[in-house]
Amino acid sequence: MKISRNISVMACLLLILTITSCSSSSEMNKEIAGKYASSSENNYDYFKDTIEVKPTDDGKFDIQTIANWSAAKKDDPQRPNKNKKAGVWNNYGMGEIETATLQASDKTLRITDPMTGTVKVLTVDLEKKTIEEVFKDRTKTIYHKVK
């Protein structure tokens, strides 16, 4: 009798733990989903980018650049890209949809390239409502959540 009671209590605790862990993950998915914007510059250009993060039915996320803008700091008609005139913003269009997996333990979104196996890591900060991407040259882009 005592053994069956202990087993019942253990099963009940396991069920409660499972429900709370699934619901907290679902809450985290809702907090991460949305649009994020960044602005930056280099020696020659200004940049404004917007990404959209959408949860999928299988627990992953679709991440897509929905706006990719840049403008030259100085006029330069010899430049090979669209940024020839200072202050004129050029849109480079939408990016491809990438599928990311949430690593809940360190709050990162991981995008694996199917051809090379390389992994792009995006760090999520739920308190600051930001997503940070660090590139190979150690430069960072920080996207802030847009309401």
N, CA, C and O atoms as a GROMACS GRO file, in nm:
protein
  588
    1MET      N    1   0.081  -0.119   0.000
    1MET     CA    2   0.000   0.000   0.000
    1MET      C    3   0.085   0.125   0.000
    1MET      O    4   0.060   0.220  -0.075
    2LYS      N    5   0.188   0.124   0.087
    2LYS     CA    6   0.277   0.239   0.097
    2LYS      C    7   0.356   0.258  -0.033
    2LYS      O    8   0.379   0.372  -0.075
    3ILE      N    9   0.397   0.150  -0.096
    3ILE     CA   10   0.473   0.156  -0.221
    3ILE      C   11   0.387   0.213  -0.333
    3ILE      O   12   0.434   0.297  -0.410
    4SER      N   13   0.263   0.170  -0.343
    4SER     CA   14   0.175   0.223  -0.449
    4SER      C   15   0.146   0.371  -0.427
    4SER      O   16   0.131   0.446  -0.524
    5ARG      N   17   0.138   0.413  -0.302
    5ARG     CA   18   0.117   0.556  -0.273
    5ARG      C   19   0.239   0.636  -0.316
    5ARG      O   20   0.225   0.743  -0.375
    6ASN      N   21   0.359   0.586  -0.288
    6ASN     CA   22   0.483   0.655  -0.328
    6ASN      C   23   0.493   0.663  -0.481
    6ASN      O   24   0.535   0.765  -0.536
    7ILE      N   25   0.454   0.557  -0.548
    7ILE     CA   26   0.458   0.556  -0.694
    7ILE      C   27   0.358   0.657  -0.749
    7ILE      O   28   0.387   0.726  -0.846
    8SER      N   29   0.240   0.665  -0.688
    8SER     CA   30   0.138   0.761  -0.731
    8SER      C   31   0.188   0.904  -0.712
    8SER      O   32   0.169   0.989  -0.799
    9VAL      N   33   0.250   0.931  -0.599
    9VAL     CA   34   0.304   1.067  -0.572
    9VAL      C   35   0.414   1.099  -0.673
    9VAL      O   36   0.417   1.210  -0.726
   10MET      N   37   0.502   1.006  -0.699
   10MET     CA   38   0.611   1.028  -0.796
   10MET      C   39   0.555   1.053  -0.936
   10MET      O   40   0.603   1.141  -1.007
   11ALA      N   41   0.454   0.975  -0.976
   11ALA     CA   42   0.393   0.994  -1.108
   11ALA      C   43   0.326   1.130  -1.118
   11ALA      O   44   0.335   1.197  -1.220
   12CYS      N   45   0.259   1.171  -1.010
   12CYS     CA   46   0.193   1.302  -1.007
   12CYS      C   47   0.296   1.415  -1.019
   12CYS      O   48   0.276   1.510  -1.094
   13LEU      N   49   0.405   1.404  -0.945
   13LEU     CA   50   0.512   1.505  -0.952
   13LEU      C   51   0.574   1.510  -1.091
   13LEU      O   52   0.602   1.618  -1.143
   14LEU      N   53   0.595   1.395  -1.151
   14LEU     CA   54   0.651   1.390  -1.286
   14LEU      C   55   0.558   1.454  -1.387
   14LEU      O   56   0.603   1.526  -1.477
   15LEU      N   57   0.429   1.430  -1.373
   15LEU     CA   58   0.329   1.491  -1.460
   15LEU      C   59   0.328   1.644  -1.445
   15LEU      O   60   0.323   1.716  -1.544
   16ILE      N   61   0.332   1.693  -1.323
   16ILE     CA   62   0.335   1.837  -1.298
   16ILE      C   63   0.461   1.899  -1.356
   16ILE      O   64   0.455   2.005  -1.419
   17LEU      N   65   0.574   1.836  -1.336
   17LEU     CA   66   0.701   1.885  -1.391
   17LEU      C   67   0.696   1.892  -1.543
   17LEU      O   68   0.742   1.989  -1.602
   18THR      N   69   0.641   1.790  -1.607
   18THR     CA   70   0.629   1.787  -1.753
   18THR      C   71   0.540   1.899  -1.803
   18THR      O   72   0.575   1.966  -1.901
   19ILE      N   73   0.428   1.920  -1.739
   19ILE     CA   74   0.334   2.025  -1.782
   19ILE      C   75   0.397   2.163  -1.767
   19ILE      O   76   0.385   2.246  -1.857
   20THR      N   77   0.464   2.188  -1.654
   20THR     CA   78   0.523   2.321  -1.633
   20THR      C   79   0.640   2.344  -1.726
   20THR      O   80   0.659   2.457  -1.773
   21SER      N   81   0.719   2.243  -1.756
   21SER     CA   82   0.833   2.263  -1.847
   21SER      C   83   0.785   2.289  -1.989
   21SER      O   84   0.845   2.370  -2.059
   22CYS      N   85   0.678   2.224  -2.032
   22CYS     CA   86   0.624   2.248  -2.165
   22CYS      C   87   0.559   2.385  -2.175
   22CYS      O   88   0.574   2.453  -2.277
   23SER      N   89   0.489   2.427  -2.073
   23SER     CA   90   0.423   2.557  -2.078
   23SER      C   91   0.524   2.670  -2.072
   23SER      O   92   0.501   2.774  -2.134
   24SER      N   93   0.634   2.655  -1.998
   24SER     CA   94   0.734   2.761  -1.992
   24SER      C   95   0.806   2.774  -2.126
   24SER      O   96   0.840   2.884  -2.167
   25SER      N   97   0.828   2.662  -2.193
   25SER     CA   98   0.889   2.666  -2.326
   25SER      C   99   0.796   2.734  -2.425
   25SER      O  100   0.840   2.811  -2.510
   26SER      N  101   0.666   2.706  -2.412
   26SER     CA  102   0.568   2.770  -2.499
   26SER      C  103   0.563   2.920  -2.472
   26SER      O  104   0.550   2.999  -2.566
   27GLU      N  105   0.572   2.960  -2.346
   27GLU     CA  106   0.575   3.102  -2.311
   27GLU      C  107   0.698   3.169  -2.370
   27GLU      O  108   0.690   3.280  -2.422
   28MET      N  109   0.813   3.100  -2.362
   28MET     CA  110   0.937   3.155  -2.417
   28MET      C  111   0.923   3.173  -2.568
   28MET      O  112   0.969   3.273  -2.623
   29ASN      N  113   0.860   3.078  -2.636
   29ASN     CA  114   0.838   3.089  -2.781
   29ASN      C  115   0.757   3.213  -2.814
   29ASN      O  116   0.787   3.284  -2.911
   30LYS      N  117   0.653   3.240  -2.735
   30LYS     CA  118   0.569   3.358  -2.758
   30LYS      C  119   0.647   3.486  -2.735
   30LYS      O  120   0.628   3.584  -2.808
   31GLU      N  121   0.735   3.487  -2.634
   31GLU     CA  122   0.814   3.606  -2.606
   31GLU      C  123   0.918   3.633  -2.714
   31GLU      O  124   0.947   3.748  -2.745
   32ILE      N  125   0.972   3.528  -2.773
   32ILE     CA  126   1.076   3.544  -2.876
   32ILE      C  127   1.014   3.588  -3.008
   32ILE      O  128   1.072   3.670  -3.079
   33ALA      N  129   0.898   3.537  -3.042
   33ALA     CA  130   0.835   3.567  -3.171
   33ALA      C  131   0.809   3.716  -3.186
   33ALA      O  132   0.774   3.784  -3.090
   34GLY      N  133   0.828   3.766  -3.310
   34GLY     CA  134   0.800   3.907  -3.339
   34GLY      C  135   0.898   3.965  -3.438
   34GLY      O  136   0.977   3.892  -3.500
   35LYS      N  137   0.894   4.097  -3.453
   35LYS     CA  138   0.983   4.168  -3.543
   35LYS      C  139   1.090   4.239  -3.462
   35LYS      O  140   1.064   4.293  -3.354
   36TYR      N  141   1.212   4.238  -3.516
   36TYR     CA  142   1.328   4.299  -3.452
   36TYR      C  143   1.398   4.389  -3.553
   36TYR      O  144   1.410   4.353  -3.670
   37ALA      N  145   1.446   4.505  -3.507
   37ALA     CA  146   1.514   4.601  -3.596
   37ALA      C  147   1.652   4.635  -3.542
   37ALA      O  148   1.675   4.636  -3.421
   38SER      N  149   1.743   4.663  -3.633
   38SER     CA  150   1.877   4.707  -3.595
   38SER      C  151   1.919   4.823  -3.685
   38SER      O  152   1.870   4.838  -3.796
   39SER      N  153   2.010   4.903  -3.634
   39SER     CA  154   2.072   5.007  -3.717
   39SER      C  155   2.220   5.011  -3.682
   39SER      O  156   2.259   4.996  -3.566
   40SER      N  157   2.302   5.030  -3.785
   40SER     CA  158   2.447   5.030  -3.765
   40SER      C  159   2.512   5.110  -3.878
   40SER      O  160   2.444   5.164  -3.965
   41GLU      N  161   2.643   5.116  -3.874
   41GLU     CA  162   2.717   5.187  -3.978
   41GLU      C  163   2.859   5.134  -3.986
   41GLU      O  164   2.909   5.071  -3.892
   42ASN      N  165   2.923   5.159  -4.098
   42ASN     CA  166   3.066   5.134  -4.113
   42ASN      C  167   3.130   5.262  -4.167
   42ASN      O  168   3.068   5.368  -4.158
   43ASN      N  169   3.248   5.255  -4.222
   43ASN     CA  170   3.316   5.376  -4.271
   43ASN      C  171   3.243   5.440  -4.388
   43ASN      O  172   3.257   5.561  -4.409
   44TYR      N  173   3.167   5.364  -4.463
   44TYR     CA  174   3.109   5.413  -4.587
   44TYR      C  175   2.957   5.425  -4.587
   44TYR      O  176   2.902   5.510  -4.657
   45ASP      N  177   2.888   5.340  -4.508
   45ASP     CA  178   2.743   5.330  -4.518
   45ASP      C  179   2.674   5.328  -4.382
   45ASP      O  180   2.735   5.300  -4.279
   46TYR      N  181   2.544   5.359  -4.386
   46TYR     CA  182   2.452   5.339  -4.275
   46TYR      C  183   2.364   5.219  -4.311
   46TYR      O  184   2.335   5.197  -4.429
   47PHE      N  185   2.322   5.142  -4.210
   47PHE     CA  186   2.239   5.024  -4.234
   47PHE      C  187   2.120   5.023  -4.140
   47PHE      O  188   2.130   5.063  -4.024
   48LYS      N  189   2.006   4.976  -4.191
   48LYS     CA  190   1.886   4.951  -4.110
   48LYS      C  191   1.827   4.819  -4.158
   48LYS      O  192   1.790   4.805  -4.275
   49ASP      N  193   1.817   4.724  -4.068
   49ASP     CA  194   1.765   4.592  -4.103
   49ASP      C  195   1.651   4.555  -4.010
   49ASP      O  196   1.648   4.596  -3.894
   50THR      N  197   1.557   4.477  -4.061
   50THR     CA  198   1.447   4.424  -3.981
   50THR      C  199   1.436   4.275  -4.009
   50THR      O  200   1.436   4.232  -4.124
   51ILE      N  201   1.427   4.197  -3.901
   51ILE     CA  202   1.405   4.053  -3.915
   51ILE      C  203   1.273   4.018  -3.848
   51ILE      O  204   1.225   4.089  -3.760
   52GLU      N  205   1.214   3.907  -3.894
   52GLU     CA  206   1.091   3.857  -3.833
   52GLU      C  207   1.116   3.715  -3.786
   52GLU      O  208   1.169   3.632  -3.860
   53VAL      N  209   1.076   3.687  -3.663
   53VAL     CA  210   1.092   3.555  -3.602
   53VAL      C  211   0.952   3.500  -3.579
   53VAL      O  212   0.872   3.558  -3.505
   54LYS      N  213   0.922   3.385  -3.643
   54LYS     CA  214   0.790   3.322  -3.630
   54LYS      C  215   0.807   3.179  -3.579
   54LYS      O  216   0.890   3.104  -3.630
   55PRO      N  217   0.727   3.141  -3.478
   55PRO     CA  218   0.731   3.001  -3.434
   55PRO      C  219   0.663   2.911  -3.536
   55PRO      O  220   0.566   2.951  -3.601
   56THR      N  221   0.714   2.790  -3.550
   56THR     CA  222   0.653   2.692  -3.641
   56THR      C  223   0.578   2.588  -3.559
   56THR      O  224   0.591   2.583  -3.437
   57ASP      N  225   0.501   2.505  -3.626
   57ASP     CA  226   0.421   2.402  -3.559
   57ASP      C  227   0.507   2.295  -3.491
   57ASP      O  228   0.463   2.232  -3.395
   58ASP      N  229   0.629   2.276  -3.541
   58ASP     CA  230   0.713   2.171  -3.486
   58ASP      C  231   0.808   2.221  -3.376
   58ASP      O  232   0.904   2.152  -3.341
   59GLY      N  233   0.783   2.342  -3.322
   59GLY     CA  234   0.862   2.393  -3.212
   59GLY      C  235   0.988   2.468  -3.251
   59GLY      O  236   1.064   2.511  -3.164
   60LYS      N  237   1.010   2.486  -3.380
   60LYS     CA  238   1.126   2.561  -3.427
   60LYS      C  239   1.082   2.704  -3.461
   60LYS      O  240   0.969   2.742  -3.434
   61PHE      N  241   1.172   2.781  -3.522
   61PHE     CA  242   1.142   2.918  -3.560
   61PHE      C  243   1.184   2.944  -3.704
   61PHE      O  244   1.289   2.897  -3.748
   62ASP      N  245   1.102   3.018  -3.777
   62ASP     CA  246   1.140   3.069  -3.908
   62ASP      C  247   1.192   3.210  -3.887
   62ASP      O  248   1.124   3.293  -3.826
   63ILE      N  249   1.312   3.238  -3.938
   63ILE     CA  250   1.373   3.370  -3.926
   63ILE      C  251   1.399   3.423  -4.066
   63ILE      O  252   1.461   3.355  -4.148
   64GLN      N  253   1.351   3.544  -4.093
   64GLN     CA  254   1.366   3.603  -4.226
   64GLN      C  255   1.397   3.752  -4.214
   64GLN      O  256   1.335   3.823  -4.134
   65THR      N  257   1.492   3.799  -4.294
   65THR     CA  258   1.517   3.941  -4.306
   65THR      C  259   1.406   3.996  -4.394
   65THR      O  260   1.394   3.957  -4.510
   66ILE      N  261   1.325   4.088  -4.341
   66ILE     CA  262   1.213   4.142  -4.418
   66ILE      C  263   1.244   4.281  -4.473
   66ILE      O  264   1.173   4.328  -4.562
   67ALA      N  265   1.347   4.347  -4.422
   67ALA     CA  266   1.390   4.475  -4.477
   67ALA      C  267   1.540   4.487  -4.458
   67ALA      O  268   1.592   4.459  -4.350
   68ASN      N  269   1.610   4.528  -4.563
   68ASN     CA  270   1.755   4.537  -4.562
   68ASN      C  271   1.792   4.667  -4.632
   68ASN      O  272   1.807   4.670  -4.754
   69TRP      N  273   1.808   4.775  -4.555
   69TRP     CA  274   1.829   4.909  -4.611
   69TRP      C  275   1.973   4.955  -4.587
   69TRP      O  276   2.034   4.921  -4.486
   70SER      N  277   2.025   5.033  -4.682
   70SER     CA  278   2.155   5.097  -4.663
   70SER      C  279   2.160   5.229  -4.738
   70SER      O  280   2.089   5.249  -4.837
   71ALA      N  281   2.244   5.319  -4.689
   71ALA     CA  282   2.263   5.450  -4.752
   71ALA      C  283   2.408   5.490  -4.738
   71ALA      O  284   2.472   5.465  -4.636
   72ALA      N  285   2.461   5.553  -4.842
   72ALA     CA  286   2.600   5.598  -4.841
   72ALA      C  287   2.615   5.720  -4.751
   72ALA      O  288   2.523   5.800  -4.736
   73LYS      N  289   2.733   5.733  -4.689
   73LYS     CA  290   2.762   5.851  -4.608
   73LYS      C  291   2.806   5.968  -4.696
   73LYS      O  292   2.779   6.084  -4.665
   74LYS      N  293   2.875   5.936  -4.806
   74LYS     CA  294   2.925   6.039  -4.897
   74LYS      C  295   2.892   6.001  -5.040
   74LYS      O  296   2.882   5.883  -5.073
   75ASP      N  297   2.875   6.102  -5.125
   75ASP     CA  298   2.853   6.076  -5.268
   75ASP      C  299   2.978   6.012  -5.328
   75ASP      O  300   3.090   6.056  -5.305
   76ASP      N  301   2.956   5.907  -5.405
   76ASP     CA  302   3.066   5.841  -5.476
   76ASP      C  303   3.009   5.768  -5.597
   76ASP      O  304   2.967   5.652  -5.584
   77PRO      N  305   3.008   5.833  -5.714
   77PRO     CA  306   2.950   5.770  -5.833
   77PRO      C  307   3.027   5.647  -5.882
   77PRO      O  308   2.976   5.575  -5.968
   78GLN      N  309   3.146   5.622  -5.831
   78GLN     CA  310   3.228   5.508  -5.875
   78GLN      C  311   3.201   5.380  -5.797
   78GLN      O  312   3.256   5.275  -5.831
   79ARG      N  313   3.117   5.386  -5.694
   79ARG     CA  314   3.091   5.267  -5.614
   79ARG      C  315   3.019   5.160  -5.697
   79ARG      O  316   2.935   5.193  -5.781
   80PRO      N  317   3.052   5.034  -5.673
   80PRO     CA  318   2.992   4.925  -5.753
   80PRO      C  319   2.850   4.886  -5.711
   80PRO      O  320   2.784   4.812  -5.783
   81ASN      N  321   2.802   4.933  -5.595
   81ASN     CA  322   2.668   4.894  -5.552
   81ASN      C  323   2.572   5.011  -5.567
   81ASN      O  324   2.605   5.111  -5.630
   82LYS      N  325   2.453   4.998  -5.511
   82LYS     CA  326   2.349   5.101  -5.524
   82LYS      C  327   2.382   5.229  -5.446
   82LYS      O  328   2.329   5.335  -5.478
   83ASN      N  329   2.468   5.220  -5.346
   83ASN     CA  330   2.496   5.333  -5.258
   83ASN      C  331   2.595   5.431  -5.321
   83ASN      O  332   2.712   5.437  -5.283
   84LYS      N  333   2.547   5.508  -5.418
   84LYS     CA  334   2.632   5.605  -5.488
   84LYS      C  335   2.609   5.747  -5.437
   84LYS      O  336   2.700   5.830  -5.440
   85LYS      N  337   2.487   5.776  -5.390
   85LYS     CA  338   2.452   5.911  -5.347
   85LYS      C  339   2.423   5.912  -5.197
   85LYS      O  340   2.349   5.828  -5.147
   86ALA      N  341   2.483   6.008  -5.127
   86ALA     CA  342   2.467   6.017  -4.982
   86ALA      C  343   2.321   6.045  -4.945
   86ALA      O  344   2.254   6.126  -5.009
   87GLY      N  345   2.275   5.977  -4.840
   87GLY     CA  346   2.141   6.002  -4.788
   87GLY      C  347   2.027   5.933  -4.861
   87GLY      O  348   1.913   5.941  -4.816
   88VAL      N  349   2.054   5.866  -4.971
   88VAL     CA  350   1.950   5.794  -5.045
   88VAL      C  351   1.949   5.650  -4.994
   88VAL      O  352   2.048   5.577  -5.006
   89TRP      N  353   1.834   5.610  -4.937
   89TRP     CA  354   1.822   5.476  -4.880
   89TRP      C  355   1.781   5.377  -4.988
   89TRP      O  356   1.686   5.400  -5.063
   90ASN      N  357   1.854   5.265  -4.995
   90ASN     CA  358   1.829   5.160  -5.094
   90ASN      C  359   1.789   5.032  -5.022
   90ASN      O  360   1.851   4.992  -4.924
   91ASN      N  361   1.683   4.970  -5.073
   91ASN     CA  362   1.634   4.845  -5.015
   91ASN      C  363   1.688   4.728  -5.095
   91ASN      O  364   1.672   4.722  -5.217
   92TYR      N  365   1.753   4.636  -5.026
   92TYR     CA  366   1.808   4.518  -5.092
   92TYR      C  367   1.713   4.399  -5.085
   92TYR      O  368   1.749   4.288  -5.123
   93GLY      N  369   1.591   4.421  -5.037
   93GLY     CA  370   1.487   4.319  -5.042
   93GLY      C  371   1.489   4.222  -4.926
   93GLY      O  372   1.571   4.231  -4.835
   94MET      N  373   1.396   4.129  -4.935
   94MET     CA  374   1.379   4.028  -4.831
   94MET      C  375   1.484   3.918  -4.847
   94MET      O  376   1.532   3.891  -4.956
   95GLY      N  377   1.517   3.856  -4.735
   95GLY     CA  378   1.610   3.744  -4.736
   95GLY      C  379   1.537   3.612  -4.738
   95GLY      O  380   1.414   3.607  -4.733
   96GLU      N  381   1.614   3.505  -4.745
   96GLU     CA  382   1.556   3.371  -4.742
   96GLU      C  383   1.510   3.337  -4.600
   96GLU      O  384   1.559   3.393  -4.502
   97ILE      N  385   1.415   3.246  -4.591
   97ILE     CA  386   1.368   3.200  -4.461
   97ILE      C  387   1.465   3.093  -4.411
   97ILE      O  388   1.495   2.996  -4.480
   98GLU      N  389   1.514   3.113  -4.289
   98GLU     CA  390   1.604   3.016  -4.226
   98GLU      C  391   1.530   2.955  -4.107
   98GLU      O  392   1.454   3.023  -4.039
   99THR      N  393   1.553   2.827  -4.083
   99THR     CA  394   1.489   2.757  -3.972
   99THR      C  395   1.586   2.745  -3.856
   99THR      O  396   1.698   2.696  -3.872
  100ALA      N  397   1.541   2.790  -3.738
  100ALA     CA  398   1.626   2.789  -3.619
  100ALA      C  399   1.564   2.699  -3.513
  100ALA      O  400   1.443   2.685  -3.503
  101THR      N  401   1.652   2.638  -3.435
  101THR     CA  402   1.612   2.557  -3.321
  101THR      C  403   1.645   2.634  -3.194
  101THR      O  404   1.754   2.689  -3.182
  102LEU      N  405   1.551   2.637  -3.100
  102LEU     CA  406   1.574   2.706  -2.974
  102LEU      C  407   1.651   2.616  -2.880
  102LEU      O  408   1.612   2.502  -2.854
  103GLN      N  409   1.761   2.667  -2.829
  103GLN     CA  410   1.838   2.599  -2.724
  103GLN      C  411   1.799   2.670  -2.594
  103GLN      O  412   1.857   2.774  -2.560
  104ALA      N  413   1.702   2.616  -2.522
  104ALA     CA  414   1.644   2.683  -2.406
  104ALA      C  415   1.744   2.702  -2.293
  104ALA      O  416   1.733   2.799  -2.218
  105SER      N  417   1.842   2.613  -2.278
  105SER     CA  418   1.936   2.622  -2.166
  105SER      C  419   2.019   2.749  -2.170
  105SER      O  420   2.045   2.808  -2.065
  106ASP      N  421   2.061   2.794  -2.288
  106ASP     CA  422   2.140   2.918  -2.297
  106ASP      C  423   2.069   3.027  -2.378
  106ASP      O  424   2.130   3.128  -2.414
  107LYS      N  425   1.941   3.006  -2.407
  107LYS     CA  426   1.856   3.101  -2.479
  107LYS      C  427   1.922   3.148  -2.610
  107LYS      O  428   1.946   3.267  -2.631
  108THR      N  429   1.950   3.051  -2.695
  108THR     CA  430   2.005   3.082  -2.827
  108THR      C  431   1.918   3.018  -2.934
  108THR      O  432   1.858   2.913  -2.913
  109LEU      N  433   1.914   3.082  -3.049
  109LEU     CA  434   1.853   3.025  -3.168
  109LEU      C  435   1.967   2.978  -3.257
  109LEU      O  436   2.060   3.055  -3.285
  110ARG      N  437   1.962   2.854  -3.301
  110ARG     CA  438   2.071   2.796  -3.379
  110ARG      C  439   2.020   2.759  -3.518
  110ARG      O  440   1.925   2.682  -3.533
  111ILE      N  441   2.087   2.815  -3.619
  111ILE     CA  442   2.053   2.790  -3.759
  111ILE      C  443   2.166   2.708  -3.818
  111ILE      O  444   2.280   2.754  -3.825
  112THR      N  445   2.135   2.585  -3.861
  112THR     CA  446   2.236   2.497  -3.919
  112THR      C  447   2.225   2.499  -4.070
  112THR      O  448   2.117   2.477  -4.126
  113ASP      N  449   2.337   2.524  -4.137
  113ASP     CA  450   2.341   2.520  -4.283
  113ASP      C  451   2.342   2.373  -4.326
  113ASP      O  452   2.434   2.300  -4.289
  114PRO      N  453   2.243   2.329  -4.403
  114PRO     CA  454   2.235   2.187  -4.438
  114PRO      C  455   2.349   2.138  -4.528
  114PRO      O  456   2.381   2.020  -4.528
  115MET      N  457   2.409   2.228  -4.602
  115MET     CA  458   2.515   2.185  -4.694
  115MET      C  459   2.651   2.174  -4.625
  115MET      O  460   2.725   2.079  -4.648
  116THR      N  461   2.683   2.270  -4.539
  116THR     CA  462   2.816   2.272  -4.476
  116THR      C  463   2.815   2.224  -4.332
  116THR      O  464   2.919   2.185  -4.279
  117GLY      N  465   2.698   2.228  -4.268
  117GLY     CA  466   2.689   2.189  -4.127
  117GLY      C  467   2.731   2.300  -4.032
  117GLY      O  468   2.731   2.279  -3.910
  118THR      N  469   2.766   2.418  -4.084
  118THR     CA  470   2.802   2.528  -3.995
  118THR      C  471   2.678   2.579  -3.924
  118THR      O  472   2.567   2.571  -3.976
  119VAL      N  473   2.698   2.631  -3.804
  119VAL     CA  474   2.588   2.676  -3.721
  119VAL      C  475   2.601   2.826  -3.694
  119VAL      O  476   2.705   2.874  -3.649
  120LYS      N  477   2.492   2.898  -3.724
  120LYS     CA  478   2.485   3.040  -3.691
  120LYS      C  479   2.408   3.050  -3.559
  120LYS      O  480   2.298   2.996  -3.547
  121VAL      N  481   2.467   3.119  -3.460
  121VAL     CA  482   2.407   3.129  -3.328
  121VAL      C  483   2.357   3.271  -3.305
  121VAL      O  484   2.432   3.367  -3.320
  122LEU      N  485   2.228   3.282  -3.269
  122LEU     CA  486   2.167   3.410  -3.234
  122LEU      C  487   2.131   3.403  -3.086
  122LEU      O  488   2.056   3.315  -3.044
  123THR      N  489   2.184   3.496  -3.007
  123THR     CA  490   2.160   3.497  -2.863
  123THR      C  491   2.037   3.582  -2.832
  123THR      O  492   2.027   3.696  -2.876
  124VAL      N  493   1.944   3.524  -2.757
  124VAL     CA  494   1.819   3.592  -2.723
  124VAL      C  495   1.828   3.642  -2.578
  124VAL      O  496   1.864   3.566  -2.488
  125ASP      N  497   1.794   3.769  -2.557
  125ASP     CA  498   1.784   3.825  -2.423
  125ASP      C  499   1.639   3.866  -2.402
  125ASP      O  500   1.595   3.968  -2.455
  126LEU      N  501   1.565   3.786  -2.325
  126LEU     CA  502   1.422   3.811  -2.307
  126LEU      C  503   1.395   3.935  -2.223
  126LEU      O  504   1.293   4.001  -2.241
  127GLU      N  505   1.485   3.969  -2.131
  127GLU     CA  506   1.466   4.088  -2.048
  127GLU      C  507   1.483   4.216  -2.129
  127GLU      O  508   1.402   4.308  -2.118
  128LYS      N  509   1.588   4.221  -2.210
  128LYS     CA  510   1.614   4.340  -2.293
  128LYS      C  511   1.535   4.337  -2.423
  128LYS      O  512   1.529   4.437  -2.495
  129LYS      N  513   1.475   4.222  -2.454
  129LYS     CA  514   1.400   4.200  -2.578
  129LYS      C  515   1.489   4.226  -2.700
  129LYS      O  516   1.456   4.305  -2.788
  130THR      N  517   1.604   4.156  -2.702
  130THR     CA  518   1.699   4.170  -2.811
  130THR      C  519   1.742   4.033  -2.862
  130THR      O  520   1.731   3.932  -2.793
  131ILE      N  521   1.791   4.033  -2.986
  131ILE     CA  522   1.858   3.917  -3.045
  131ILE      C  523   1.991   3.968  -3.096
  131ILE      O  524   1.998   4.067  -3.169
  132GLU      N  525   2.098   3.899  -3.058
  132GLU     CA  526   2.233   3.940  -3.096
  132GLU      C  527   2.297   3.836  -3.186
  132GLU      O  528   2.293   3.716  -3.157
  133GLU      N  529   2.355   3.882  -3.294
  133GLU     CA  530   2.427   3.795  -3.387
  133GLU      C  531   2.573   3.839  -3.392
  133GLU      O  532   2.601   3.957  -3.416
  134VAL      N  533   2.664   3.745  -3.369
  134VAL     CA  534   2.807   3.774  -3.375
  134VAL      C  535   2.863   3.706  -3.500
  134VAL      O  536   2.841   3.586  -3.522
  135PHE      N  537   2.936   3.783  -3.581
  135PHE     CA  538   2.990   3.731  -3.706
  135PHE      C  539   3.133   3.680  -3.687
  135PHE      O  540   3.193   3.699  -3.581
  136LYS      N  541   3.186   3.615  -3.789
  136LYS     CA  542   3.321   3.556  -3.782
  136LYS      C  543   3.428   3.661  -3.753
  136LYS      O  544   3.527   3.632  -3.687
  137ASP      N  545   3.408   3.784  -3.803
  137ASP     CA  546   3.507   3.890  -3.778
  137ASP      C  547   3.485   3.959  -3.644
  137ASP      O  548   3.543   4.065  -3.617
  138ARG      N  549   3.401   3.900  -3.559
  138ARG     CA  550   3.369   3.945  -3.424
  138ARG      C  551   3.286   4.073  -3.417
  138ARG      O  552   3.272   4.131  -3.310
  139THR      N  553   3.231   4.117  -3.529
  139THR     CA  554   3.137   4.229  -3.526
  139THR      C  555   3.001   4.175  -3.481
  139THR      O  556   2.968   4.058  -3.502
  140LYS      N  557   2.922   4.264  -3.421
  140LYS     CA  558   2.792   4.223  -3.368
  140LYS      C  559   2.682   4.305  -3.433
  140LYS      O  560   2.701   4.422  -3.468
  141THR      N  561   2.567   4.242  -3.447
  141THR     CA  562   2.445   4.312  -3.482
  141THR      C  563   2.344   4.281  -3.373
  141THR      O  564   2.318   4.165  -3.342
  142ILE      N  565   2.288   4.385  -3.315
  142ILE     CA  566   2.189   4.368  -3.209
  142ILE      C  567   2.055   4.416  -3.262
  142ILE      O  568   2.039   4.532  -3.301
  143TYR      N  569   1.959   4.325  -3.263
  143TYR     CA  570   1.823   4.355  -3.308
  143TYR      C  571   1.736   4.379  -3.185
  143TYR      O  572   1.735   4.297  -3.093
  144HIS      N  573   1.662   4.490  -3.183
  144HIS     CA  574   1.571   4.523  -3.073
  144HIS      C  575   1.428   4.493  -3.117
  144HIS      O  576   1.390   4.523  -3.230
  145LYS      N  577   1.351   4.434  -3.027
  145LYS     CA  578   1.214   4.396  -3.060
  145LYS      C  579   1.130   4.521  -3.087
  145LYS      O  580   1.136   4.620  -3.014
  146VAL      N  581   1.050   4.514  -3.194
  146VAL     CA  582   0.962   4.624  -3.235
  146VAL      C  583   0.820   4.588  -3.193
  146VAL      O  584   0.777   4.474  -3.214
  147LYS      N  585   0.749   4.682  -3.136
  147LYS     CA  586   0.610   4.654  -3.094
  147LYS      C  587   0.514   4.667  -3.208
  147LYS      O  588   0.394   4.647  -3.190
   0.00000   0.00000   0.00000
